[in-house]
Amino acid sequence: MQCVAPEDLGRARRIEDAAGRYIEFCKGTVGPHTNLKGMKIVLDCAHGATYHIAPNVLHELGADVNSIGIDPDGLNINQDCGSTSIAMLRKVVRLQEADLGIALDGDGDRVIMVDHMGEEVDGDELMFIIAAHQQRNGQLEGGVVGTQMSNLGMELSLKDLGIDFVRAKVGDRYVMQMLKEKGWLLGGESSGHLICRNLTTTGDGIVAALQVLQAMQSSRKTLHELKNQMQKMPQKLINLRFGNRVNLSEYPAIDTYVDAIEKRMEGRGRVLLRPSGTEPVVRVMVEGENADLVNQYAHELAHDVKQVIS
């Protein structure tokens, strides 16, 4: 029989009050004067990991909380709810005339929000709000790390504030890697996977949401007002599916089509071609100032790419 040292038994012992400790940790990521009293929030926990945590965090900070997506049955996680499906949250926010809505995903590492008008506030906009708030309070160290898919509007809006911005490959691990390389503390993805390295070592939807709520309270502005301080660029994404995984470097003719589109955009837009890392799909994205032209260019480029590869 193998003996276990007493100190190892101590490490293996179940932490009975883990939920309570985590709730206190989350509350501790905002200033001691943060009080959400009078703020009406609809919270969607996606029938996932945060269903018995996030409502308590917001309630204990003083918010009036109406929680949905808090009845997990082992099968309904992320099912028509949470940050990947915000239609219900938007509806409830408008019906209840709430100040905002918060949607977490099943494992709690992502957050998307909805303003009082039911308009989505995505990860790029949330990251901008947090960065601007930290800068105002002298808390921003370095710049912000986004990804290749981050909206150009965020990059330009951060630039207007004098905040540096760089793009990592898509994926939170690449964002974290670049944050460490730069020595910066804030980064994330449009999907709502935000990393506040001054507070946590990974993405945490509750912690990120609290930083936005703190920015609202500090600025005395609504989420809608803070969101509109960043102007998103129209963006069109088309997924092209093929029979096998595609290596774009094998098709140099595609570069010619990309160059032609970028030339027509006259430096006021962006083109991105990215093969999926998990399926035989090529993502064609065009971004620019004019929504109609962005849509037109994206479809033209998608057609050309499909013709070349097929």
Beta strands, then each sheet from edge to edge (+ up, - down):
strand 1: 40-44
strand 2: 64-68
strand 3: 100-104
strand 4: 111-115
strand 5: 120-121
strand 6: 144-147
strand 7: 165-168
strand 8: 186-188
strand 9: 194-196
strand 10: 235-241
strand 11: 269-275
strand 12: 281-288
sheet 1: 2+ 1+ 3+ 4- 5+
sheet 2: 7+ 6+ 8+ 9-
sheet 3: 10+ 12- 11+
end
